[in-house]
Amino acid sequence: PVCSPARACLMTGRTPSQVGIHDWLQEAEPVIGDHDWLAGELTLPQLLSRAGYHCGLSGKWHMGRSHRTPPGFDWAFGLPRWQGVHNGAYTYHLNGQPLELTGNKSTLITDHALQFLDNAPSGQPFFLKVGYISTHSPYQAETHDPALTAQFEDAAFTDIPPYHPHPWQRNEGLAGGFQPTDQQIRTRYIGYYTAVTEIDREVGRLLDRLEQDGALDNTVVIYTSDHGCSVGQNGFWGKGNSTRPLNMYEISTRVPLMVRAPGRVQPGQVSQRCVDHYDTFSTICTWAGIELDETRNYAGASYAHLLDGSGLDTWDDTRYGEYGDLRMIRTPQHKLVKRYPDGPHDLFELDSDPGEQLNRAGWDEFAALQDGLAKRLEEWYSRLEESTNSGLRIKFQRTHNRNEAWRDGIRERRGLQVYEKWQDA
């Protein structure tokens, strides 16, 4: 439930414990940003380029060396070091060269995506990765398009539950993670809803261009995100690293997945099946006719048959996740979160407690369930981790950023102390 590892899963089809990216990369630090975090990996653009695709990138990459054109791409416009605010002057990069521009980042990312489409070789298939950042902090309304912000000035936001601070909260986008006032909460609601609307507008521009070019019905369009985002749900603002200890709440881990692919997807479907980014990697490769090298031990499987209705539905909805030395197994009914080596652990009954309010870890009546899930979790990662990159050895690996939870002992201990008091209350 954090940006760089999720993006690496989508681009490599492998787990963080295989690739070695476990947290967001603070690329403004040269020792972090200049490191080749994907060394030895075969990324999706590299595979597609080998298969004859013209590959482009517009927007966020965030897997190391973002100031360069990543391997496999023929063209790249992006955010070189730090994403900054959503409007104003910023130094981007275009094919590895600095480019000073002023304006709304989402609009500029779309503008350059359209440039890629305009200049793509005719008769050659293309792959275009577009990475928007609007829904990332800072959330304040004033950082977004005022014409869109005005739509939400009088909104009641009744779909968001009242904010009750989680004892572990370390709120993202608030100075020092402090407790927000009612007015600060409201302006962040407005900002977040504006950001979603902003991205909707920009995706619409891309679809309109494909339609104008007569390419929409011959193009696979996939919309997804790197992680979820809480705007107060579960008592914090942000994602998996917005609490200490880290979290794996549904609001942090679940993301949208929308696919438009005429002839490959039965239109109008809404599915509750669970898939992962490394499954999307495999699905794209299937559609592109790429045969993957099984010796690379890919984590996912193609879900193309779930979308077109072909073949038997033998899909396993059990999902696994990790964030450093935090690991999760999620079935349709239960979720176990293990914080290695000593906890605290979480066990939720998702059927009866979808909001994950009652932690049943350690309860005698759930001991057999907890042990069984823990065994499945350990078996899965025993097949999909490499010893030097395993999240369970995270303290011996490279620094990703200056706020890593596993090196942040003071906050981690404080979080455990608060947790113990909360459990006793």
C-alpha positions as CSV (number, residue, x, y, z in Angstrom):
1,P,0.0,0.0,0.0
2,V,2.6,2.5,-1.1
3,C,3.7,3.9,-4.4
4,S,7.1,2.6,-5.6
5,P,6.7,-1.1,-4.7
6,A,3.2,-1.3,-6.2
7,R,4.5,0.3,-9.4
8,A,7.4,-2.2,-9.5
9,C,4.9,-5.1,-9.2
10,L,2.9,-3.8,-12.2
11,M,6.0,-3.2,-14.3
12,T,7.9,-6.4,-13.4
13,G,5.2,-9.0,-12.5
14,R,7.2,-9.8,-9.3
15,T,6.9,-9.2,-5.6
16,P,8.8,-6.5,-3.6
17,S,10.7,-9.4,-1.9
18,Q,11.9,-10.5,-5.3
19,V,12.6,-7.0,-6.8
20,G,13.9,-5.3,-3.7
21,I,11.7,-2.1,-3.7
22,H,9.9,-2.1,-0.4
23,D,9.0,1.6,0.1
24,W,8.6,4.9,-1.6
25,L,11.8,6.2,-3.2
26,Q,13.0,9.6,-2.0
27,E,14.5,10.3,-5.4
28,A,15.5,13.9,-4.5
29,E,18.4,12.2,-2.6
30,P,20.9,11.4,-5.3
31,V,22.1,8.2,-3.5
32,I,18.5,7.0,-3.8
33,G,17.3,8.5,-7.0
34,D,20.4,7.6,-9.0
35,H,20.4,4.0,-7.9
36,D,19.3,1.4,-10.5
37,W,16.5,-0.2,-8.4
38,L,15.3,-2.3,-11.3
39,A,18.7,-3.8,-12.2
40,G,18.3,-7.3,-13.5
41,E,14.5,-7.0,-14.0
42,L,12.7,-7.3,-17.4
43,T,10.1,-4.6,-17.3
44,L,6.8,-4.4,-19.2
45,P,8.0,-1.7,-21.6
46,Q,11.2,-3.7,-22.3
47,L,9.2,-6.8,-23.1
48,L,6.7,-4.9,-25.2
49,S,9.5,-3.0,-27.0
50,R,11.1,-6.4,-27.9
51,A,7.6,-7.5,-29.2
52,G,7.5,-4.6,-31.6
53,Y,5.6,-1.9,-29.6
54,H,6.4,1.8,-29.7
55,C,6.6,2.6,-25.9
56,G,5.9,6.0,-24.2
57,L,5.7,7.3,-20.7
58,S,4.0,10.5,-19.5
59,G,3.9,11.3,-15.8
60,K,5.1,9.5,-12.7
61,W,7.5,6.6,-12.8
62,H,9.0,6.6,-9.3
63,M,11.1,3.4,-9.5
64,G,14.5,5.0,-9.5
65,R,16.3,7.2,-12.1
66,S,13.1,9.1,-12.9
67,H,15.2,11.8,-14.4
68,R,16.1,9.5,-17.3
69,T,14.2,7.7,-19.9
70,P,13.5,4.2,-18.4
71,P,14.7,1.2,-20.4
72,G,12.2,0.0,-23.0
73,F,10.7,3.4,-23.6
74,D,11.2,5.2,-26.9
75,W,9.9,8.5,-25.4
76,A,9.4,9.8,-21.9
77,F,8.0,12.9,-20.2
78,G,8.1,12.9,-16.5
79,L,8.8,14.1,-13.0
80,P,12.5,13.8,-12.3
81,R,13.0,14.0,-8.6
82,W,10.1,15.1,-6.5
83,Q,6.5,15.6,-7.6
84,G,5.9,18.9,-5.7
85,V,2.5,20.6,-5.7
86,H,-0.2,20.1,-8.3
87,N,0.0,23.6,-9.9
88,G,2.7,26.0,-10.8
89,A,6.3,26.1,-12.1
90,Y,8.2,22.8,-12.2
91,T,11.2,21.3,-13.9
92,Y,10.1,18.2,-15.8
93,H,12.2,16.0,-18.0
94,L,11.6,15.2,-21.7
95,N,13.7,12.3,-22.9
96,G,16.2,12.9,-20.1
97,Q,16.5,16.7,-20.7
98,P,15.2,19.3,-18.2
99,L,12.1,21.1,-19.3
100,E,10.7,24.1,-17.4
101,L,6.9,24.4,-17.5
102,T,4.1,26.1,-15.6
103,G,0.6,24.9,-15.2
104,N,-1.5,22.1,-13.8
105,K,0.5,18.8,-13.7
106,S,-2.4,16.6,-14.7
107,T,-3.1,18.8,-17.8
108,L,0.6,18.8,-18.8
109,I,0.9,15.1,-18.4
110,T,-2.1,14.6,-20.7
111,D,-0.7,17.2,-23.2
112,H,2.5,15.2,-23.5
113,A,0.6,11.9,-23.7
114,L,-1.3,13.3,-26.6
115,Q,2.0,14.4,-28.2
116,F,3.2,10.8,-28.0
117,L,0.1,9.7,-29.7
118,D,0.4,12.3,-32.4
119,N,4.0,11.3,-33.2
120,A,3.7,7.5,-32.9
121,P,4.7,5.7,-36.0
122,S,1.7,4.7,-38.1
123,G,1.2,1.0,-38.5
124,Q,3.1,0.1,-35.3
125,P,1.3,-0.9,-32.1
126,F,2.0,1.3,-29.1
127,F,2.2,1.1,-25.3
128,L,1.6,4.3,-23.4
129,K,1.9,4.5,-19.6
130,V,0.3,7.7,-18.1
131,G,0.9,8.4,-14.5
132,Y,-1.2,11.1,-12.8
133,I,-0.5,12.4,-9.3
134,S,-3.5,14.6,-8.5
135,T,-4.9,12.3,-5.8
136,H,-1.5,12.2,-3.9
137,S,-0.9,14.7,-1.1
138,P,-0.9,17.7,-0.7
139,Y,-4.7,17.5,-0.5
140,Q,-5.5,21.1,0.1
141,A,-8.2,22.5,-2.2
142,E,-6.0,25.5,-3.2
143,T,-3.5,23.2,-4.9
144,H,-6.0,22.2,-7.6
145,D,-7.9,23.8,-10.4
146,P,-10.2,26.4,-8.9
147,A,-12.9,25.9,-11.6
148,L,-13.2,22.3,-10.4
149,T,-12.9,23.1,-6.7
150,A,-15.9,25.4,-6.9
151,Q,-18.1,22.3,-7.6
152,F,-17.6,21.0,-4.1
153,E,-17.7,24.2,-2.0
154,D,-21.2,23.3,-0.8
155,A,-20.8,19.5,-0.7
156,A,-21.9,17.6,2.4
157,F,-19.5,14.7,1.8
158,T,-22.0,12.3,3.4
159,D,-20.2,9.3,1.9
160,I,-17.3,9.8,4.2
161,P,-17.7,8.7,7.8
162,P,-17.0,11.1,10.7
163,Y,-13.3,11.4,11.4
164,H,-12.2,9.7,14.7
165,P,-8.4,9.7,15.0
166,H,-6.7,6.3,15.0
167,P,-4.3,5.9,17.9
168,W,-1.5,5.1,15.4
169,Q,-2.3,7.9,13.0
170,R,0.6,9.8,11.4
171,N,-1.4,11.9,9.0
172,E,0.0,12.4,5.5
173,G,0.0,15.9,4.1
174,L,-0.4,17.5,7.5
175,A,2.7,19.1,9.1
176,G,4.0,16.7,11.7
177,G,1.0,14.5,11.2
178,F,-1.0,16.6,13.7
179,Q,-4.7,16.4,14.4
180,P,-6.6,18.4,11.7
181,T,-9.2,20.9,12.5
182,D,-12.7,20.6,11.1
183,Q,-11.9,23.3,8.5
184,Q,-8.7,21.6,7.5
185,I,-10.6,18.4,7.1
186,R,-13.2,20.1,4.9
187,T,-10.6,21.8,2.6
188,R,-8.9,18.4,2.2
189,Y,-12.2,16.7,1.2
190,I,-12.7,19.4,-1.4
191,G,-9.1,19.0,-2.6
192,Y,-9.4,15.2,-2.9
193,Y,-12.7,15.3,-4.7
194,T,-11.4,17.9,-7.0
195,A,-8.3,15.7,-7.7
196,V,-10.5,12.8,-8.7
197,T,-12.6,15.0,-11.0
198,E,-9.4,16.4,-12.5
199,I,-8.1,12.9,-13.4
200,D,-11.5,12.0,-14.8
201,R,-11.3,15.0,-17.0
202,E,-7.8,14.2,-18.3
203,V,-8.6,10.5,-18.9
204,G,-11.6,11.7,-20.9
205,R,-9.2,13.8,-23.1
206,L,-7.2,10.7,-23.8
207,L,-10.2,8.6,-24.7
208,D,-11.6,11.4,-26.9
209,R,-8.3,11.6,-28.8
210,L,-8.3,7.8,-29.4
211,E,-11.8,8.0,-30.7
212,Q,-11.0,10.9,-33.0
213,D,-8.1,8.9,-34.4
214,G,-10.3,5.9,-34.9
215,A,-8.1,3.9,-32.5
216,L,-10.4,3.5,-29.5
217,D,-11.9,0.2,-30.6
218,N,-8.5,-1.2,-31.3
219,T,-6.8,-0.1,-28.1
220,V,-6.8,-1.8,-24.6
221,V,-7.3,0.9,-22.0
222,I,-6.6,0.0,-18.3
223,Y,-7.2,2.4,-15.4
224,T,-5.7,1.5,-12.0
225,S,-3.7,3.0,-9.2
226,D,-0.7,2.2,-7.1
227,H,-2.4,2.2,-3.7
228,G,-5.6,3.3,-2.0
229,C,-6.1,6.5,0.0
230,S,-7.9,7.3,3.2
231,V,-9.4,10.7,3.7
232,G,-10.2,10.0,7.3
233,Q,-11.6,6.5,7.0
234,N,-10.1,4.2,9.7
235,G,-9.0,7.3,11.5
236,F,-6.0,8.5,9.4
237,W,-5.1,10.4,6.2
238,G,-3.1,8.7,3.6
239,K,-2.1,5.1,3.0
240,G,-0.1,2.2,4.4
241,N,2.6,4.5,5.9
242,S,0.2,7.0,7.4
243,T,0.2,5.0,10.7
244,R,3.0,3.7,12.9
245,P,3.0,0.7,12.9
246,L,2.3,0.5,9.2
247,N,-1.2,-0.7,8.1
248,M,-2.9,-2.9,5.5
249,Y,-6.4,-1.6,5.9
250,E,-8.7,-2.1,2.9
251,I,-8.8,1.6,2.3
252,S,-5.0,1.5,1.8
253,T,-4.7,-1.7,-0.3
254,R,-7.7,-1.7,-2.6
255,V,-7.5,0.2,-5.9
256,P,-9.8,0.6,-8.9
257,L,-9.3,-1.6,-12.0
258,M,-11.2,-0.6,-15.1
259,V,-10.6,-2.2,-18.4
260,R,-11.9,-1.3,-21.9
261,A,-10.9,-3.7,-24.6
262,P,-13.4,-4.4,-27.3
263,G,-13.4,-8.0,-28.4
264,R,-11.4,-9.0,-25.3
265,V,-13.7,-7.8,-22.5
266,Q,-17.4,-8.4,-22.1
267,P,-18.8,-4.8,-21.7
268,G,-20.7,-3.7,-18.7
269,Q,-19.3,-6.2,-16.2
270,V,-18.7,-5.4,-12.6
271,S,-16.7,-8.0,-10.8
272,Q,-15.8,-8.6,-7.2
273,R,-12.9,-10.9,-8.0
274,C,-9.6,-10.0,-6.5
275,V,-6.5,-9.5,-8.7
276,D,-3.1,-7.9,-8.2
277,H,-0.8,-5.7,-10.2
278,Y,1.4,-8.6,-11.1
279,D,-1.7,-10.3,-12.6
280,T,-2.2,-7.2,-14.7
281,F,1.4,-7.5,-15.9
282,S,0.7,-11.1,-17.0
283,T,-2.6,-10.2,-18.6
284,I,-1.0,-7.5,-20.7
285,C,1.7,-9.9,-21.8
286,T,-1.0,-12.4,-22.7
287,W,-2.8,-9.9,-24.9
288,A,0.4,-8.8,-26.5
289,G,1.4,-12.4,-27.4
290,I,4.4,-12.4,-25.1
291,E,5.5,-15.7,-23.7
292,L,7.0,-15.2,-20.3
293,D,10.2,-16.9,-19.1
294,E,9.0,-19.2,-16.2
295,T,12.4,-19.3,-14.7
296,R,11.9,-15.7,-13.6
297,N,9.3,-17.0,-11.1
298,Y,6.6,-14.5,-11.9
299,A,4.1,-13.9,-9.0
300,G,0.9,-13.4,-11.0
301,A,-1.3,-15.0,-13.6
302,S,-3.3,-13.7,-16.5
303,Y,-6.9,-12.9,-15.8
304,A,-7.9,-12.5,-19.5
305,H,-10.3,-15.4,-19.2
306,L,-12.2,-13.7,-16.4
307,L,-12.7,-10.7,-18.7
308,D,-13.7,-12.5,-21.9
309,G,-15.6,-15.3,-20.3
310,S,-13.5,-18.1,-21.9
311,G,-12.3,-21.2,-20.1
312,L,-13.0,-22.4,-16.6
313,D,-13.1,-20.0,-13.7
314,T,-10.6,-21.5,-11.3
315,W,-9.3,-18.1,-10.0
316,D,-8.2,-18.0,-6.4
317,D,-9.4,-14.8,-4.7
318,T,-6.8,-15.1,-1.9
319,R,-4.4,-12.1,-2.1
320,Y,-1.0,-11.5,-0.5
321,G,0.7,-8.2,0.2
322,E,3.8,-6.9,2.0
323,Y,5.3,-3.6,3.1
324,G,8.8,-4.2,4.4
325,D,8.6,-6.7,7.3
326,L,4.8,-6.4,7.3
327,R,2.9,-9.1,5.4
328,M,-0.8,-9.8,4.7
329,I,-3.0,-12.6,3.5
330,R,-6.5,-11.7,2.5
331,T,-9.3,-14.2,1.7
332,P,-12.8,-13.1,0.8
333,Q,-13.8,-13.7,4.4
334,H,-10.7,-12.9,6.5
335,K,-7.5,-10.8,6.6
336,L,-4.4,-11.6,8.6
337,V,-1.7,-8.9,8.9
338,K,1.6,-10.0,10.5
339,R,4.1,-7.5,11.7
340,Y,7.4,-9.4,11.9
341,P,9.0,-10.5,14.2
342,D,6.9,-9.7,17.2
343,G,3.7,-8.0,16.2
344,P,1.2,-6.5,16.9
345,H,-0.8,-8.6,14.4
346,D,-4.3,-7.9,13.0
347,L,-7.0,-10.5,12.2
348,F,-10.3,-9.2,10.7
349,E,-13.5,-10.9,9.7
350,L,-14.3,-9.0,6.5
351,D,-17.8,-10.4,6.1
352,S,-19.1,-9.1,9.4
353,D,-16.6,-6.3,9.9
354,P,-15.8,-4.7,6.5
355,G,-14.6,-1.6,8.2
356,E,-12.0,-3.5,10.1
357,Q,-12.9,-2.2,13.5
358,L,-12.5,-5.3,15.7
359,N,-9.1,-6.9,15.7
360,R,-9.4,-10.6,16.6
361,A,-5.7,-11.5,16.6
362,G,-4.8,-13.5,19.7
363,W,-8.3,-14.5,20.5
364,D,-8.5,-18.1,21.6
365,E,-11.5,-18.9,19.5
366,F,-9.7,-17.6,16.4
367,A,-6.3,-19.3,17.1
368,A,-6.7,-22.1,14.6
369,L,-7.8,-19.7,11.9
370,Q,-4.9,-17.4,12.6
371,D,-2.4,-20.2,12.6
372,G,-3.8,-21.6,9.3
373,L,-3.6,-18.2,7.6
374,A,-0.1,-17.6,8.9
375,K,1.1,-20.9,7.5
376,R,-0.4,-20.1,4.0
377,L,1.2,-16.7,4.1
378,E,4.7,-18.1,4.9
379,E,4.4,-20.8,2.3
380,W,3.4,-18.3,-0.4
381,Y,6.4,-16.0,0.3
382,S,8.8,-18.9,0.6
383,R,8.2,-19.4,-3.2
384,L,8.3,-15.7,-4.1
385,E,11.1,-14.0,-2.3
386,E,14.9,-13.8,-2.9
387,S,17.1,-13.9,0.1
388,T,18.9,-10.6,-0.5
389,N,15.6,-8.8,-1.2
390,S,13.2,-10.4,1.3
391,G,11.1,-7.9,3.3
392,L,11.9,-9.9,6.4
393,R,15.6,-8.7,6.0
394,I,14.6,-5.1,5.3
395,K,16.9,-3.6,7.9
396,F,19.9,-4.9,5.9
397,Q,18.8,-3.4,2.6
398,R,19.3,-0.1,1.0
399,T,17.6,3.0,2.3
400,H,14.5,4.0,0.3
401,N,13.7,7.2,2.1
402,R,14.5,9.0,5.4
403,N,11.3,8.0,7.1
404,E,11.3,4.2,6.8
405,A,9.2,2.7,9.6
406,W,11.7,-0.2,10.1
407,R,14.5,2.4,10.8
408,D,12.1,4.7,12.7
409,G,12.4,3.0,16.1
410,I,11.1,5.9,18.2
411,R,7.8,6.2,16.3
412,E,7.5,2.4,16.1
413,R,7.9,2.0,19.8
414,R,5.5,4.9,20.5
415,G,3.0,3.2,18.2
416,L,3.2,0.0,20.1
417,Q,2.8,1.7,23.4
418,V,-0.3,3.5,22.2
419,Y,-1.6,0.2,20.7
420,E,-1.2,-1.6,24.0
421,K,-3.1,1.1,25.9
422,W,-5.8,1.1,23.2
423,Q,-6.2,-2.7,23.5
424,D,-6.5,-2.5,27.3
425,A,-9.1,0.3,27.1
